């Protein structure tokens, strides 16, 4: 897997930590081992511009996902498809506020947003109640597995 992480936010993002998290989530979702992912952390002005340009929404947001080859999670019974998963854009400043509001801090919020974004890149959505239940249930499961993995390391 090729996972590129760029911190252009000035937040001091722990690039190695988020590379390990992305690899873990992609492995759990059976993404092809040669798949490519780029994660970029940016400031509020940059993510606000991207949010307006690509999502037609005003103001900064927490994460944007830009799928490339429309890869889907692999099945146990078949080989996963090779390709470019896509790009995630995170905003640590927004994550910091959300993490404080949620009571779990910035790191946990950025882990959640990274996992959430990867699921979006894999075709998951939460527009409908059924989709929301599936996506957020999977997100919670992946984060619990990740935290157990980190604790055991």
C-alpha positions as CSV (number, residue, x, y, z in Angstrom):
1,X,0.0,0.0,0.0
2,X,1.2,3.5,-0.8
3,X,-0.1,5.9,1.8
4,X,1.1,9.5,1.5
5,X,0.4,11.9,4.3
6,X,1.1,15.6,4.0
7,X,0.7,18.0,6.9
8,X,0.1,21.5,5.4
9,X,-2.0,22.6,8.4
10,X,0.8,23.6,10.8
11,X,-0.8,21.4,13.4
12,X,2.1,19.0,13.9
13,X,0.1,16.0,12.7
14,X,1.7,12.7,13.7
15,X,2.2,11.4,10.2
16,X,3.4,8.0,11.2
17,X,0.4,7.4,13.5
18,X,-2.0,8.3,10.8
19,X,-0.2,6.2,8.2
20,X,-0.5,3.2,10.5
21,X,-4.2,3.9,11.1
22,X,-4.9,4.2,7.4
23,X,-3.0,1.0,6.7
24,X,-4.9,-0.8,9.5
25,X,-8.3,0.4,8.3
26,X,-7.5,-0.5,4.7
27,X,-6.3,-3.9,5.7
28,X,-9.4,-4.6,7.8
29,X,-11.5,-3.6,4.7
30,X,-9.5,-5.9,2.5
31,X,-8.3,-3.1,0.2
32,X,-5.7,-4.3,-2.3
33,X,-2.2,-4.2,-0.9
34,X,-1.0,-2.0,-3.9
35,X,-3.8,0.5,-3.5
36,X,-2.8,4.2,-3.1
37,X,-4.2,6.8,-0.7
38,X,-3.2,10.4,0.0
39,X,-4.2,12.2,3.2
40,X,-3.6,15.9,3.4
41,X,-4.1,18.0,6.6
42,X,-4.8,21.6,5.8
43,X,-5.9,24.8,7.5
44,X,-9.5,26.1,7.7
45,X,-9.2,28.6,4.8
46,X,-7.9,25.8,2.5
47,X,-10.6,23.3,3.4
48,X,-13.3,26.0,3.2
49,X,-12.2,26.7,-0.4
50,X,-12.3,23.0,-1.3
51,X,-15.7,22.6,0.4
52,X,-17.1,25.5,-1.6
53,X,-15.5,24.4,-4.9
54,X,-16.3,20.7,-4.8
55,X,-19.2,20.3,-2.4
56,X,-20.9,23.7,-3.0
57,X,-21.0,24.3,0.8
58,X,-19.8,27.4,2.6
59,X,-17.2,27.4,5.3
60,X,-14.7,25.0,6.7
61,X,-15.5,21.3,7.3
62,X,-13.8,18.5,9.1
63,X,-13.0,16.0,6.3
64,X,-13.4,15.8,2.5
65,X,-13.1,12.5,0.6
66,X,-12.2,12.4,-3.1
67,X,-12.5,8.9,-4.5
68,X,-10.5,8.0,-7.6
69,X,-10.9,4.5,-8.9
70,X,-14.1,3.7,-7.0
71,X,-12.5,0.8,-5.1
72,X,-14.8,-1.2,-2.9
73,X,-14.0,-3.4,0.2
74,X,-12.7,-6.8,-0.8
75,X,-14.6,-10.0,-0.1
76,X,-12.9,-12.9,1.6
77,X,-13.8,-15.1,-1.4
78,X,-12.2,-12.9,-4.0
79,X,-9.1,-10.9,-4.7
80,X,-9.5,-7.2,-4.0
81,X,-9.2,-4.7,-6.9
82,X,-6.0,-2.8,-7.4
83,X,-6.0,1.0,-8.0
84,X,-6.0,4.4,-6.4
85,X,-8.4,4.7,-3.5
86,X,-8.3,8.5,-3.5
87,X,-7.6,11.6,-1.4
88,X,-8.7,12.6,2.0
89,X,-8.4,16.2,3.2
90,X,-8.5,16.7,7.0
91,X,-8.8,20.0,8.9
92,X,-7.1,19.5,12.4
93,X,-8.4,22.9,13.6
94,X,-12.0,21.8,13.0
95,X,-11.2,18.4,14.5
96,X,-9.8,20.1,17.6
97,X,-13.1,21.9,18.2
98,X,-15.2,18.8,17.5
99,X,-13.1,16.6,19.7
100,X,-13.4,19.0,22.6
101,X,-17.2,19.2,22.1
102,X,-17.4,15.4,21.9
103,X,-15.2,15.0,25.0
104,X,-12.6,12.8,23.4
105,X,-9.9,15.2,22.2
106,X,-8.2,16.0,18.9
107,X,-6.4,12.8,18.3
108,X,-9.5,10.6,18.7
109,X,-11.4,13.0,16.5
110,X,-8.8,12.9,13.7
111,X,-8.7,9.1,14.0
112,X,-12.5,9.1,13.6
113,X,-12.4,11.5,10.6
114,X,-9.6,9.4,8.9
115,X,-11.6,6.2,9.3
116,X,-14.8,7.9,8.2
117,X,-13.1,9.4,5.1
118,X,-11.6,6.0,4.1
119,X,-15.1,4.5,4.4
120,X,-16.4,7.2,2.1
121,X,-13.6,6.4,-0.4
122,X,-14.8,2.8,-0.3
123,X,-18.3,3.8,-1.3
124,X,-20.0,4.0,2.1
125,X,-22.4,6.9,2.8
126,X,-24.8,8.1,5.5
127,X,-27.5,10.0,3.7
128,X,-30.2,7.5,4.4
129,X,-30.9,6.1,7.9
130,X,-30.0,2.5,6.9
131,X,-26.7,3.7,5.3
132,X,-26.0,5.8,8.4
133,X,-26.4,2.8,10.7
134,X,-24.2,0.6,8.6
135,X,-21.4,3.2,8.0
136,X,-21.3,4.4,11.6
137,X,-21.5,0.9,13.0
138,X,-18.5,-0.1,10.9
139,X,-16.7,3.0,11.8
140,X,-17.1,2.3,15.5
141,X,-16.0,-1.3,15.0
142,X,-12.9,-0.3,13.1
143,X,-12.0,2.4,15.7
144,X,-12.4,-0.1,18.6
145,X,-10.2,-2.6,16.8
146,X,-7.6,0.1,16.1
147,X,-7.5,1.2,19.7
148,X,-7.2,-2.4,20.9
149,X,-4.4,-2.9,18.3
150,X,-2.5,0.2,19.5
151,X,-3.0,-0.8,23.2
152,X,-1.5,-4.2,22.5
153,X,1.5,-2.8,20.6
